[in-house]
């Protein structure tokens, strides 16, 4: 078991998706008057000042962190994670999507506290995009890309994954917002 002080971590935010269900860039949608990604960055800053934003959209540069285009475009989360792992300088990497504006450092602390060095990946059950990855998994992601196995679930099946249950105390913070209907519901939580 670890704490945020024990691990050298980079936060990698995947903001390169097509957002086809939302109809516009999800990371730039507003929640409480600020873009989704602003809230995510603030939560990550509570555990590290190393943040990478994986995106092709130059609008994300206003947040002051490196914005990196996918090494190989149009590969979905597998390609985004590969890009993040290729550019990170730390062994431990917190990867999350840009559609979780309610995220809280409590979630990261729970994930990091569950860290065990004999696992490649620490994740919450059924939430593959709030996950702690060891940089050593980069070759598995490259192999997935090379063999066109672009399902994140399939890629994870080739790794040693520790899946932790979602406790009631953190469930509200990991809600992802992908559709206009979910967005409308989320704005009612303000």
C-alpha positions as CSV (number, residue, x, y, z in Angstrom):
1,X,0.0,0.0,0.0
2,X,1.2,3.5,-0.9
3,X,0.5,7.1,-0.5
4,X,0.7,10.0,-2.9
5,X,4.0,10.9,-1.3
6,X,5.6,7.5,-2.1
7,X,5.0,7.5,-5.8
8,X,6.5,9.8,-8.4
9,X,3.4,10.3,-10.7
10,X,2.5,12.1,-13.9
11,X,-1.1,12.9,-14.6
12,X,-2.1,12.2,-18.2
13,X,-5.4,13.6,-19.4
14,X,-6.9,12.1,-22.6
15,X,-8.6,15.0,-24.3
16,X,-8.2,13.9,-27.9
17,X,-11.4,12.1,-28.4
18,X,-13.9,12.9,-31.2
19,X,-16.7,13.5,-28.6
20,X,-19.2,12.2,-31.2
21,X,-21.9,11.5,-28.6
22,X,-21.5,15.0,-27.0
23,X,-21.3,16.8,-30.3
24,X,-18.4,19.0,-29.2
25,X,-15.1,18.8,-27.3
26,X,-16.0,17.4,-23.9
27,X,-13.0,18.7,-22.1
28,X,-14.0,22.2,-22.9
29,X,-17.7,21.9,-21.9
30,X,-18.4,24.1,-18.9
31,X,-19.2,22.8,-15.4
32,X,-19.7,25.5,-12.7
33,X,-18.6,28.1,-15.2
34,X,-15.2,26.4,-16.0
35,X,-14.2,23.8,-18.6
36,X,-14.3,20.1,-17.5
37,X,-10.5,19.9,-17.9
38,X,-10.0,22.8,-15.5
39,X,-11.6,20.8,-12.7
40,X,-9.6,17.7,-13.6
41,X,-6.3,19.6,-13.6
42,X,-7.1,21.1,-10.2
43,X,-7.8,17.6,-8.8
44,X,-4.5,16.2,-10.3
45,X,-2.5,19.2,-9.0
46,X,-3.3,18.0,-5.5
47,X,-1.1,15.0,-6.0
48,X,1.5,16.1,-8.7
49,X,2.6,19.1,-10.8
50,X,3.5,16.9,-13.7
51,X,0.5,16.9,-16.1
52,X,0.4,16.0,-19.8
53,X,-2.7,16.7,-22.0
54,X,-3.1,14.4,-24.9
55,X,-4.9,16.4,-27.6
56,X,-4.7,17.8,-31.1
57,X,-6.8,20.8,-30.1
58,X,-4.6,23.9,-29.6
59,X,-7.2,25.5,-27.3
60,X,-5.9,23.3,-24.4
61,X,-2.6,25.2,-24.3
62,X,-4.3,27.9,-22.2
63,X,-4.1,25.6,-19.2
64,X,-0.3,25.9,-19.1
65,X,0.6,22.2,-19.4
66,X,2.2,20.4,-22.3
67,X,-0.3,19.4,-25.0
68,X,0.8,16.4,-27.0
69,X,-0.8,15.2,-30.2
70,X,-1.3,11.4,-30.6
71,X,1.8,9.8,-31.9
72,X,-0.5,7.8,-34.2
73,X,-3.8,9.6,-34.7
74,X,-7.3,8.1,-34.5
75,X,-6.6,5.1,-32.3
76,X,-8.9,6.1,-29.4
77,X,-7.9,5.6,-25.8
78,X,-5.3,2.9,-26.6
79,X,-3.5,5.4,-28.9
80,X,-3.9,8.2,-26.3
81,X,-2.5,6.2,-23.5
82,X,0.4,5.0,-25.6
83,X,1.2,8.6,-26.5
84,X,1.1,9.6,-22.8
85,X,3.3,6.7,-21.7
86,X,5.8,7.6,-24.5
87,X,6.1,11.2,-23.2
88,X,6.0,10.6,-19.5
89,X,9.2,10.7,-17.4
90,X,7.8,8.9,-14.4
91,X,7.2,5.2,-13.8
92,X,3.7,5.8,-12.4
93,X,1.1,7.5,-14.5
94,X,-2.4,8.4,-13.6
95,X,-4.4,8.3,-16.8
96,X,-7.9,9.8,-17.0
97,X,-10.4,11.0,-19.6
98,X,-11.5,14.6,-19.9
99,X,-15.1,13.7,-19.2
100,X,-15.0,13.4,-15.4
101,X,-15.3,17.0,-14.2
102,X,-16.6,15.9,-10.7
103,X,-13.3,14.1,-10.0
104,X,-11.8,14.7,-6.6
105,X,-8.3,13.9,-5.2
106,X,-10.1,11.4,-2.9
107,X,-10.4,9.2,-6.0
108,X,-6.7,9.4,-6.7
109,X,-5.7,8.8,-3.1
110,X,-7.9,5.6,-3.1
111,X,-6.3,4.4,-6.3
112,X,-2.7,5.2,-5.2
113,X,-3.3,3.6,-1.7
114,X,-4.2,0.4,-3.6
115,X,-0.9,0.4,-5.5
116,X,1.1,-2.8,-5.4
117,X,4.3,-3.1,-7.3
118,X,3.5,-6.6,-8.7
119,X,0.6,-5.1,-10.8
120,X,1.0,-3.3,-14.1
121,X,-2.3,-1.4,-13.7
122,X,-4.4,-0.3,-10.8
123,X,-8.0,0.6,-11.8
124,X,-11.5,0.8,-10.5
125,X,-14.0,-1.9,-11.6
126,X,-15.5,-1.1,-14.9
127,X,-13.8,2.4,-15.1
128,X,-10.8,1.9,-17.4
129,X,-10.2,5.6,-17.8
130,X,-9.3,6.6,-14.2
131,X,-6.3,4.3,-13.9
132,X,-2.8,4.1,-12.6
133,X,-0.4,2.7,-15.2
134,X,3.2,1.6,-14.9
135,X,5.2,3.0,-17.8
136,X,6.5,-0.5,-18.4
137,X,3.2,-1.4,-20.1
138,X,4.1,0.8,-23.1
139,X,5.2,-2.2,-25.2
140,X,1.8,-3.9,-24.6
141,X,0.1,-0.8,-25.9
142,X,2.4,-0.6,-28.9
143,X,1.7,-4.3,-29.6
144,X,-2.0,-3.6,-29.5
145,X,-1.6,-0.8,-32.0
146,X,0.6,-2.9,-34.3
147,X,-1.9,-5.8,-34.3
148,X,-4.9,-3.4,-34.6
149,X,-6.3,-4.6,-31.2
150,X,-7.6,-1.1,-30.3
151,X,-10.1,-2.1,-27.5
152,X,-8.8,-0.9,-24.2
153,X,-10.4,-3.8,-22.5
154,X,-8.5,-6.3,-24.8
155,X,-5.2,-4.4,-24.1
156,X,-5.8,-4.5,-20.4
157,X,-6.5,-8.3,-20.6
158,X,-2.8,-8.8,-21.6
159,X,-1.6,-7.0,-18.4
160,X,-1.6,-7.8,-14.7
161,X,-4.5,-5.6,-13.5
162,X,-5.6,-4.9,-9.9
163,X,-9.3,-3.9,-10.0
164,X,-10.6,-2.2,-6.9
165,X,-14.3,-1.8,-6.0
166,X,-16.0,1.5,-6.3
167,X,-17.0,2.6,-2.8
168,X,-20.1,4.7,-2.3
169,X,-18.0,7.6,-1.0
170,X,-16.2,8.0,-4.4
171,X,-18.9,6.9,-6.8
172,X,-20.2,10.5,-7.4
173,X,-16.8,11.8,-8.3
174,X,-16.1,9.3,-11.1
175,X,-19.2,9.9,-13.1
176,X,-18.3,10.5,-16.7
177,X,-20.3,12.8,-18.9
178,X,-20.6,11.7,-22.5
179,X,-23.9,12.8,-23.8
180,X,-26.0,16.0,-23.8
181,X,-28.5,14.2,-21.5
182,X,-25.7,13.3,-19.0
183,X,-24.4,16.9,-19.3
184,X,-27.9,18.4,-18.5
185,X,-28.2,16.1,-15.4
186,X,-24.7,17.1,-14.3
187,X,-25.4,20.8,-14.5
188,X,-28.4,20.2,-12.2
189,X,-25.9,19.0,-9.5
190,X,-24.5,22.5,-9.1
